[in-house]
């Protein structure tokens, strides 16, 4: 690629690609290709000027050489890079706004008055038609008010007022449509699949391979708790699938051999072998966009109230117009009331406030599935944390393997990794990573693996029942025992670690000691949340009392509960809600799913299980728990903005009506000031709520 370096500072480069402009597709491909490079941290591509700003680390010459070798023709970007980028949408609406503004003012300057009047009358008939349709349905809503204001202006031959009203209404509709579509697009992109590897079935063997290696016709195996990565057909197995992301269904559906399954749905129970039918991600994106646009999830209670209030105010505005007309017998003063209404500002500013907050949350690495959840976070007074992978680091490590029988340390770890690699949990990943570090590679040694939520894993190896999991699962549920000669070793297990127990044929053979260090920011995060208005902070964990007490003391939570099951977490949340409290739940595992569903707002950690992210209302990045504080601040700021908008709309419009009735303002001026104030409030609602750090 030929390019020119326009500006350069340490770690930042601005280049101009040797062409007049780039298409949106070319800009998306360039941005995608550069972002994939390890030494590049951030990229901005401007298609109109064919410029790119690149933030990088490491060697400058390596970056320059990489740019020289880049070729649009040689890059094969995935379908969803182009279909879901949002760049083309932004370009389209910018052009629409510019064209509408130029046409409005150009027409006023160029067209003769008779032609202008014919054109404005034609446009007015469209608005009047919408008002008549609304009346025909027995409703007196905003279209009726717009139609009355525009119709009266045309009848009075006040075409300037009619033109200004219609222009500002059109601009407002475009801005609302653009903001809504952009927010929906950003949300849909964040919900799109992010699966890197899948289990490919080949000659009765399961092989972990990159998603890019899968072709239509291949067979992939999906284990419980994992996302289904492709559209396909069930070849073997039976499972319960959560399809909420595509259909909105709350309950999982049963799928057996011969039935279809869809990418992005989550296998809640069972295990499926799927014949892949389609590998493209673009159809998935389109399905999500449709689902979000049809969903009421996007609407907060205040947003819905604003819409209903806007419609309910229309009859009162018309009544006020009639009363002023009867009392003053002055057409000018009467029209001043008609030209000003509260409804369009309420209908426009409130949804924009919510959608803009969702967009801003996305910029901070927080994915929110609807405005109602931001409202729930703002109103919340109780927050419940899972411990493992949430308050503790998402990357626990194996520190020791203590053996209790005939299986040496390395063989015990190999067996544990063989079972654990099929299931999405931070503790399981720690075991698998430890085996890899010791080069303990293995073939699939076991039969079908059964995952018992919040307990452990069960299978058979060489005909012997093999289980791994919690102390409760191994000793109480499965009734496993310890050889008497190893009892002293068992009693002296290091207390500072979490423990996974491995048993074969009813006997304990190893305990895997895992260090699950507390996140450095956890105690600060708890302190900040209390400052933001949360009065009750709770930790719940399946871990032992000893471990739970230690973590709770260090973090500074108000209450903690140890050795809890998934249903215990959900039950606690239901009790809190019954007491009138608003509850947030934060977790990362399969076992957190019931609690995430029960909470007013469920928050999942991005590195956690797919089913947790699917069920959760909000997802935060795994790097820093202080994003929860940012989420709370955003939610509080959004509610303050909405309340401020209410007050501003009422004050401005009441003032305009009073000045119109007093004869200070002409109808044309009232209409202009009303629409300008509506537009100003809407544009202000699109600004970020939090200051940039």
C-alpha positions in Angstrom: 0.0 0.0 0.0 1.3 3.5 -0.9 0.9 6.1 1.8 2.2 9.3 3.1 3.1 10.1 6.8 1.3 13.3 7.6 2.1 13.6 11.3 4.1 11.6 13.9 4.8 11.5 17.6 6.1 8.7 19.8 3.6 5.8 19.6 1.2 7.5 17.2 1.3 7.8 13.5 -1.1 9.6 11.1 -0.9 8.4 7.5 -2.7 9.3 4.3 -3.4 6.5 1.9 -2.6 7.3 -1.7 -6.1 7.9 -3.0 -8.7 10.7 -2.8 -11.1 8.8 -0.6 -11.8 5.3 0.7 -15.1 3.4 0.5 -16.7 2.5 3.8 -15.9 -1.2 3.1 -12.2 -0.3 2.4 -12.0 1.7 5.6 -13.5 -1.2 7.6 -11.1 -3.7 6.1 -8.1 -1.5 6.8 -9.2 -0.9 10.4 -9.9 -4.6 11.0 -6.5 -5.7 9.5 -4.5 -3.2 11.5 -6.3 -3.9 14.8 -5.3 -7.5 14.4 -1.6 -6.7 14.5 0.0 -7.3 17.9 2.0 -4.0 18.1 -1.0 -1.8 17.3 -3.2 -0.8 20.2 -5.8 1.5 18.5 -6.8 2.5 15.0 -9.1 5.3 13.6 -9.7 5.3 9.9 -11.4 8.3 8.1 -12.8 7.2 4.8 -13.6 10.7 3.4 -10.0 11.9 3.7 -8.3 8.4 3.3 -6.4 9.0 6.6 -5.7 6.6 9.4 -4.4 7.4 12.9 -2.5 4.4 14.3 -1.4 4.0 18.0 1.3 1.5 18.4 4.0 0.0 20.7 7.3 -1.4 19.8 9.4 -1.0 16.7 8.4 1.8 14.3 10.1 0.2 11.3 8.2 -3.0 11.8 4.9 -1.0 11.6 6.0 0.9 8.5 7.0 -2.4 6.7 3.7 -3.9 7.7 1.8 -1.0 6.2 3.9 -1.2 3.0 3.0 -4.9 2.6 -0.7 -4.3 3.2 -3.0 -4.8 0.2 -6.8 -4.5 0.0 -6.9 -7.2 -2.6 -5.1 -9.7 -0.4 -7.2 -9.2 2.7 -10.1 -11.6 3.2 -12.1 -10.0 6.0 -15.0 -12.0 7.6 -18.5 -11.1 6.4 -19.5 -9.5 9.7 -16.6 -7.0 9.6 -18.4 -5.2 6.8 -22.0 -6.0 7.7 -21.9 -4.8 11.3 -19.3 -2.0 11.4 -21.7 0.9 11.5 -19.5 3.1 9.4 -21.8 3.0 6.4 -24.8 3.9 8.6 -23.0 7.0 10.0 -22.0 8.1 6.5 -25.6 7.7 5.3 -27.1 9.8 8.0 -24.5 12.5 7.8 -25.3 12.9 4.1 -29.0 12.9 4.8 -28.7 15.7 7.4 -26.4 17.8 5.1 -28.7 17.3 2.1 -31.8 18.2 4.1 -30.3 21.4 5.5 -28.9 22.5 2.1 -32.2 21.7 0.4 -34.2 23.7 3.0 -32.1 26.9 2.8 -31.3 26.5 -0.9 -35.0 26.3 -1.7 -35.7 29.4 0.3 -33.0 31.3 -1.6 -33.6 30.0 -5.1 -37.2 28.9 -5.7 -39.8 31.6 -6.6 -42.6 32.1 -4.0 -45.4 30.4 -6.0 -43.3 27.2 -6.4 -42.2 27.3 -2.7 -45.9 27.5 -1.6 -46.9 24.6 -3.8 -44.1 22.5 -2.5 -44.8 23.4 1.2 -48.5 22.7 0.7 -47.6 19.3 -0.7 -45.4 18.5 2.3 -48.0 19.9 4.7 -50.6 17.5 3.2 -48.4 14.6 4.3 -48.3 15.7 7.9 -52.0 16.5 7.9 -52.7 13.0 6.5 -50.8 11.4 9.4 -52.9 13.5 11.8 -56.2 12.4 10.2 -55.1 8.7 10.3 -54.4 9.1 14.0 -57.8 10.7 14.6 -59.4 7.9 12.6 -58.0 5.4 15.1 -59.6 7.3 17.9 -56.4 8.7 19.2 -55.4 12.3 19.9 -51.6 12.1 19.8 -48.6 14.1 18.6 -49.3 13.7 14.9 -52.6 15.4 15.4 -50.9 18.4 17.1 -48.2 18.6 14.3 -51.0 18.4 11.7 -53.0 21.2 13.4 -50.0 23.5 13.8 -48.9 23.0 10.2 -52.4 23.1 8.7 -53.3 26.3 10.5 -50.1 28.0 9.3 -50.8 27.0 5.7 -54.4 28.2 5.9 -53.2 31.5 7.2 -50.7 31.5 4.3 -47.8 31.7 6.8 -45.6 29.4 4.7 -42.4 30.4 6.5 -43.7 29.1 9.8 -45.1 25.9 8.2 -41.7 25.3 6.4 -39.7 25.9 9.6 -41.9 23.6 11.7 -41.6 20.8 9.1 -37.9 21.2 8.6 -37.2 21.0 12.3 -39.5 18.1 12.7 -37.7 16.3 9.9 -34.2 17.1 11.4 -35.4 15.8 14.8 -36.8 12.6 13.3 -33.5 12.0 11.4 -31.4 12.5 14.6 -33.6 10.2 16.6 -33.5 7.5 13.9 -29.7 7.8 13.5 -29.0 7.7 17.3 -31.4 4.7 17.7 -29.9 2.7 14.8 -26.4 3.5 15.9 -27.1 2.4 19.5 -28.8 -0.7 18.3 -25.9 -1.5 15.9 -23.3 -1.0 18.7 -25.3 -3.2 21.0 -25.8 -5.9 18.4 -22.1 -5.9 17.6 -21.3 -6.3 21.2 -23.6 -9.3 21.4 -22.2 -10.9 18.3 -20.2 -14.2 18.7 -16.7 -14.1 20.0 -15.9 -17.8 19.8 -12.3 -18.6 19.0 -12.1 -22.4 19.2 -14.5 -25.3 18.9 -14.5 -29.1 19.4 -14.3 -30.8 16.0 -15.5 -34.4 15.8 -13.2 -36.4 13.6 -13.0 -40.3 13.6 -14.6 -40.6 17.1 -12.1 -38.1 18.4 -12.8 -34.5 19.7 -10.1 -32.1 18.5 -10.0 -28.4 19.7 -9.5 -26.3 16.5 -9.9 -22.6 15.5 -13.3 -21.5 14.3 -11.8 -20.5 11.0 -10.9 -24.1 10.2 -14.6 -25.2 10.3 -16.4 -25.8 7.0 -20.0 -26.6 6.2 -20.6 -30.3 6.7 -18.2 -30.6 9.6 -19.4 -32.0 12.9 -18.7 -30.0 16.1 -19.5 -31.0 19.7 -21.0 -28.5 22.1 -20.8 -29.2 25.8 -23.2 -27.9 28.5 -22.9 -24.3 29.3 -21.3 -23.3 26.0 -22.5 -21.2 23.1 -23.5 -22.9 19.8 -21.0 -21.4 17.3 -22.8 -22.1 14.0 -26.2 -22.6 12.4 -26.6 -26.4 12.0 -28.6 -29.6 12.6 -28.3 -31.9 15.6 -26.7 -35.2 14.6 -26.5 -36.8 18.0 -27.4 -36.0 21.6 -30.2 -34.2 23.3 -30.1 -30.8 25.0 -32.1 -27.8 26.4 -31.1 -24.6 24.5 -31.6 -21.0 25.7 -32.6 -19.1 22.5 -33.4 -15.8 24.3 -30.9 -13.8 22.2 -32.7 -14.7 19.0 -36.3 -15.3 19.9 -36.8 -13.6 23.3 -38.1 -16.9 24.8 -37.4 -17.0 28.5 -37.6 -20.8 28.8 -35.1 -23.2 27.1 -36.3 -25.4 24.3 -35.5 -29.1 23.8 -33.5 -30.1 20.7 -32.8 -33.7 19.5 -31.3 -35.4 16.4 -32.7 -33.9 13.2 -33.7 -30.5 14.6 -32.1 -27.2 13.8 -30.0 -25.1 16.1 -28.7 -21.5 15.6 -25.5 -19.7 16.2 -25.4 -17.6 19.4 -27.9 -19.7 21.4 -26.6 -21.5 24.5 -26.7 -25.1 25.5 -28.1 -25.1 29.1 -28.3 -28.8 29.6 -27.0 -31.9 27.8 -24.4 -32.4 25.0 -24.9 -32.0 21.2 -23.1 -33.1 18.1 -24.0 -30.6 15.4 -23.6 -30.8 11.6 -22.5 -27.3 10.5 -24.8 -25.7 7.9 -23.4 -22.1 7.8 -20.2 -20.6 9.1 -20.8 -16.9 8.3 -21.5 -14.5 11.3 -23.4 -11.9 9.3 -26.8 -13.6 9.5 -26.4 -13.9 13.3 -25.8 -10.1 13.5 -28.9 -9.4 11.4 -31.0 -11.6 13.6 -29.8 -9.8 16.7 -30.5 -6.4 15.2 -34.0 -7.5 14.4 -34.5 -8.9 17.9 -33.3 -5.7 19.6 -35.4 -3.4 17.4 -38.5 -5.5 18.1 -37.7 -5.8 21.8 -39.2 -3.6 24.6 -36.0 -4.3 26.6 -34.5 -1.1 25.2 -37.1 1.0 26.9 -36.6 2.2 30.5 -39.7 2.9 32.6 -39.0 6.6 32.4 -38.6 6.4 28.7 -42.0 4.7 28.4 -43.6 7.2 30.8 -42.2 10.0 28.6 -43.9 8.6 25.5 -47.2 8.1 27.2 -47.0 11.5 28.9 -46.2 13.1 25.5 -49.3 11.6 24.0 -51.5 12.4 27.0 -50.5 16.1 26.9 -51.7 16.6 23.3 -55.4 16.9 24.2 -54.5 19.5 26.9 -52.4 21.5 24.4 -55.4 21.5 22.0 -57.7 22.5 24.9 -55.4 25.3 25.9 -55.4 26.5 22.4 -59.1 26.6 22.3 -59.4 28.4 25.6 -56.9 31.1 24.6 -58.9 31.6 21.4 -62.2 32.0 23.3 -60.8 34.3 25.9 -58.7 36.5 23.8 -60.4 36.3 20.4 -56.9 36.8 19.0 -55.7 34.4 16.3 -52.1 35.3 16.7 -52.1 34.5 20.5 -54.1 31.3 19.9 -51.5 30.1 17.3 -48.7 30.9 19.8 -50.1 28.2 22.1 -50.6 25.7 19.2 -47.1 26.2 17.9 -45.6 25.1 21.3 -46.1 21.7 22.8 -44.4 19.6 25.4 -44.8 16.3 23.6 -42.2 16.3 20.8 -39.4 17.3 23.1 -40.4 14.5 25.6 -40.6 11.9 22.8 -37.3 12.9 21.3 -35.0 13.7 24.2 -35.8 10.8 26.5 -35.0 7.9 24.1 -31.9 9.7 22.9 -30.7 10.1 26.5 -31.1 6.4 27.2 -29.6 5.2 23.9 -26.7 7.6 24.2 -25.9 6.2 27.7 -25.9 2.7 26.3 -23.4 3.9 23.6 -21.2 5.6 26.2 -21.3 2.5 28.3 -20.1 0.5 25.3 -17.2 3.0 24.9 -16.2 2.0 28.5 -16.2 -1.7 27.8 -19.7 -2.2 29.3 -22.4 -3.9 27.3 -25.9 -3.0 28.3 -28.9 -4.9 26.7 -31.5 -2.2 27.4 -32.3 1.1 29.1 -34.4 -0.6 31.8 -31.3 -2.2 33.2 -29.5 1.2 33.5 -32.5 2.4 35.4 -32.4 -0.7 37.7 -28.7 -0.1 38.4 -29.4 3.5 39.3 -32.2 2.5 41.7 -30.3 -0.4 43.2 -29.3 -0.4 46.9 -28.0 -4.0 47.2 -25.3 -5.7 45.2 -24.4 -9.4 45.3 -20.9 -10.7 44.2 -19.9 -14.2 43.3 -16.3 -14.8 44.6 -14.4 -17.0 42.2 -13.5 -15.2 39.0 -15.4 -12.1 40.1 -13.9 -10.7 43.3 -10.9 -12.9 42.8 -8.8 -12.8 39.6 -10.1 -14.4 36.5 -6.9 -16.4 36.2 -6.4 -18.7 39.2 -3.3 -20.9 39.1 -2.5 -24.4 40.3 0.1 -24.2 43.1 0.3 -27.8 44.2 -1.0 -31.3 43.5 -1.3 -33.5 46.6 -1.6 -37.2 45.8 -3.4 -39.8 48.0 -3.1 -43.1 46.2 -1.8 -45.1 43.2 -1.7 -42.2 40.7 1.4 -40.1 40.7 1.2 -36.2 40.6 1.5 -35.8 36.8 -0.9 -38.6 36.0 -3.5 -37.1 38.4 -3.1 -33.6 36.8 -3.4 -35.2 33.3 -6.7 -36.9 34.2 -8.0 -33.7 35.9 -7.2 -31.6 32.8 -8.8 -34.2 30.5 -12.1 -33.8 32.3 -11.9 -30.1 33.1 -11.1 -28.8 29.5 -14.7 -29.3 28.4 -16.2 -26.8 30.7 -16.1 -23.0 31.0 -14.9 -22.0 34.4 -11.8 -20.1 35.7 -10.9 -23.0 38.0 -11.2 -25.5 35.2 -9.0 -23.3 33.0 -6.3 -23.2 35.7 -6.1 -27.0 35.7 -5.9 -27.2 31.9 -3.2 -24.5 31.8 -1.1 -26.3 34.5 -1.2 -29.5 32.5 -0.1 -27.6 29.4 2.8 -26.0 31.2 4.0 -29.4 32.2 3.5 -30.7 28.6 1.0 -33.3 29.9 -0.8 -33.7 26.5 -3.5 -36.3 26.3 -6.0 -37.9 24.0 -9.6 -38.2 25.0 -9.3 -40.9 27.7 -12.8 -40.8 29.0 -16.3 -41.7 28.0 -19.1 -39.1 28.0 -18.6 -36.3 30.5 -21.4 -35.2 32.8 -21.2 -31.8 34.4 -23.2 -31.3 37.6 -23.7 -27.6 38.1 -21.9 -26.1 41.2 -20.7 -29.6 42.2 -18.3 -31.2 39.7 -17.7 -33.5 36.8 -18.3 -37.2 36.4 -17.1 -39.7 33.8 -15.5 -43.1 33.2 -11.8 -43.7 32.4 -10.8 -47.3 31.6 -14.1 -48.4 33.0 -13.5 -46.7 36.3 -15.8 -44.0 37.6 -13.8 -40.8 37.8 -15.1 -37.6 39.4 -13.6 -34.2 40.2 -15.2 -31.3 42.1 -16.0 -29.8 45.5 -15.5 -31.6 48.8 -19.3 -31.7 49.2 -19.7 -33.4 45.8 -16.9 -36.0 46.3 -17.4 -37.0 49.9 -21.1 -36.3 50.6 -22.9 -36.8 47.2 -20.6 -39.5 45.8 -19.6 -41.1 49.2 -15.9 -41.3 48.3 -13.4 -42.2 51.0 -9.8 -41.6 52.0 -7.3 -44.4 52.7 -6.6 -44.3 56.5 -2.8 -44.0 55.9 -3.5 -40.7 54.1 -5.8 -39.1 56.6 -3.0 -37.0 58.3 -1.9 -35.7 54.9 -5.5 -34.8 54.1 -5.9 -32.9 57.4 -2.8 -30.8 56.7 -3.8 -29.5 53.3 -2.8 -25.9 52.9 -5.6 -23.6 54.0 -4.7 -20.6 51.9 -5.7 -22.4 48.7 -9.0 -23.5 47.1 -9.2 -27.2 46.6 -10.4 -29.5 43.7 -10.8 -33.1 44.8 -10.2 -36.0 42.2 -11.5 -39.5 43.0 -11.4 -42.7 41.0 -13.5 -45.8 41.9 -14.7 -44.2 45.1 -11.3 -43.3 46.5 -9.6 -39.9 46.7 -6.5 -40.0 44.5 -5.5 -36.3 44.5 -6.3 -32.8 45.7 -5.4 -29.9 43.4 -4.6 -26.8 45.3 -5.4 -23.6 43.4 -4.4 -20.1 44.3 -7.2 -17.7 43.5 -5.7 -14.3 44.3 -8.0 -11.3 45.2 -8.2 -8.6 42.6 -6.1 -5.6 43.6 -9.0 -3.2 42.9 -11.7 -5.2 44.8 -11.6 -3.3 48.1 -11.4 0.1 46.4 -14.3 -0.9 44.2 -16.4 -1.8 47.2 -15.6 1.5 48.9 -16.5 3.5 45.7 -19.8 1.6 45.3 -20.8 2.6 48.8 -20.0 6.3 48.0 -22.3 5.9 44.9 -25.3 5.0 47.1 -25.2 1.2 47.5 -26.1 0.4 51.1 -25.6 -3.4 51.2 -22.7 -5.3 49.5 -22.9 -9.1 49.8 -20.5 -11.9 48.7 -21.7 -15.4 48.1 -19.5 -18.4 47.2 -19.5 -22.1 47.1 -16.1 -22.1 48.8 -15.4 -23.0 52.4 -16.3 -20.8 55.4 -12.5 -20.3 56.1 -11.8 -19.0 52.6 -15.0 -16.9 52.3 -14.3 -15.2 55.7 -10.8 -14.3 54.7 -11.9 -12.8 51.3 -14.9 -11.0 52.9 -12.7 -9.4 55.5 -10.1 -8.1 53.0 -12.7 -6.8 50.5 -14.9 -5.1 53.1 -18.3 -6.5 52.2 -21.2 -6.0 54.6 -22.3 -9.7 54.5 -20.9 -13.0 53.1 -22.3 -16.5 52.7 -20.2 -19.6 52.1 -20.8 -23.1 50.7 -23.9 -21.9 48.8 -25.5 -23.6 45.8 -26.9 -21.8 42.7 -30.4 -21.9 44.1 -29.3 -20.4 47.3 -27.9 -17.3 45.5 -31.2 -16.9 43.6 -33.2 -17.5 46.7 -31.3 -14.8 48.6 -32.0 -12.3 45.8 -35.7 -13.1 45.7 -35.9 -12.5 49.5 -34.2 -9.1 49.2 -36.6 -8.1 46.4 -39.5 -9.2 48.5 -38.3 -6.8 51.2 -38.5 -4.0 48.6 -34.8 -3.7 47.8 -33.4 -3.4 44.2 -30.7 -6.0 43.6 -27.7 -6.2 41.3 -26.0 -9.6 40.9 -22.5 -10.0 39.5 -21.1 -13.4 38.4 -19.1 -15.3 35.8 -20.0 -19.0 36.0 -22.7 -21.5 34.9 -23.7 -21.7 38.5 -24.4 -18.0 38.7 -27.1 -18.1 35.9 -30.2 -18.5 38.2 -29.1 -15.5 40.3 -28.3 -13.4 37.3 -31.9 -14.1 36.0 -33.4 -13.3 39.4 -31.7 -10.0 39.9 -33.2 -6.6 38.8 -29.9 -6.2 36.8 -27.6 -9.2 36.2 -24.0 -8.4 35.4 -21.6 -11.0 33.9 -17.8 -10.9 33.6 -16.7 -11.0 29.9 -14.2 -13.9 30.5 -16.9 -16.0 32.2 -19.1 -18.8 30.8 -21.1 -18.0 27.7 -24.4 -18.9 29.4 -23.7 -16.3 32.1 -23.1 -13.6 29.4 -26.2 -14.7 27.5 -28.5 -14.5 30.5 -27.0 -11.4 32.0 -28.5 -8.0 31.3 -25.1 -6.3 31.3 -21.5 -7.5 30.6 -18.3 -5.8 31.8 -14.8 -6.5 30.7 -12.7 -8.8 33.0 -9.7 -6.4 33.4 -11.0 -4.1 36.1 -13.9 -4.3 38.5 -14.0 -0.5 38.8 -16.1 -0.6 35.6 -19.0 -1.5 37.9 -18.5 1.9 39.5 -18.4 3.6 36.1 -21.7 1.8 35.3 -23.3 3.0 38.5 -22.1 6.6 37.8 -23.4 6.4 34.2 -26.8 5.1 35.4 -27.1 7.8 38.1 -26.0 10.5 35.6 -28.5 9.3 33.0 -31.4 9.5 35.5 -30.3 13.0 36.5 -30.1 14.0 32.9 -33.6 12.7 32.2 -35.0 14.6 35.3 -33.2 17.7 34.2 -34.6 17.3 30.6 -38.2 17.0 32.1 -37.7 20.3 34.0 -36.1 22.0 31.1 -38.8 21.0 28.6 -41.6 22.1 31.0 -39.9 25.4 31.9 -39.0 26.4 28.3 -42.3 25.5 26.7 -44.4 27.0 29.6 -42.4 30.2 29.2 -43.0 30.3 25.4 -46.7 29.7 25.8 -46.9 32.5 28.4 -45.0 34.9 26.2 -47.2 34.0 23.2 -50.4 34.6 25.1 -49.0 37.9 26.4 -48.4 38.9 22.8 -44.7 39.2 23.3 -43.9 36.5 20.8 -45.4 35.9 17.3 -46.4 32.3 16.4 -43.5 32.1 13.9 -41.0 33.0 16.7 -42.7 30.7 19.2 -42.5 27.8 16.7 -38.9 28.5 15.9 -37.8 28.8 19.6 -39.8 25.7 20.5 -38.2 23.6 17.8 -34.8 25.0 18.4 -35.1 24.2 22.2 -36.2 20.7 21.4 -33.3 20.2 19.1 -30.9 21.7 21.6 -32.1 19.4 24.4 -31.8 16.4 22.1 -28.3 17.3 20.9 -27.2 17.9 24.5 -28.7 14.5 25.4 -26.3 12.9 22.9 -23.2 14.1 24.7 -21.2 11.8 27.0 -22.3 11.9 30.6 -18.9 11.3 32.3 -15.9 13.5 31.8 -13.0 12.0 29.8 -10.1 11.0 32.1 
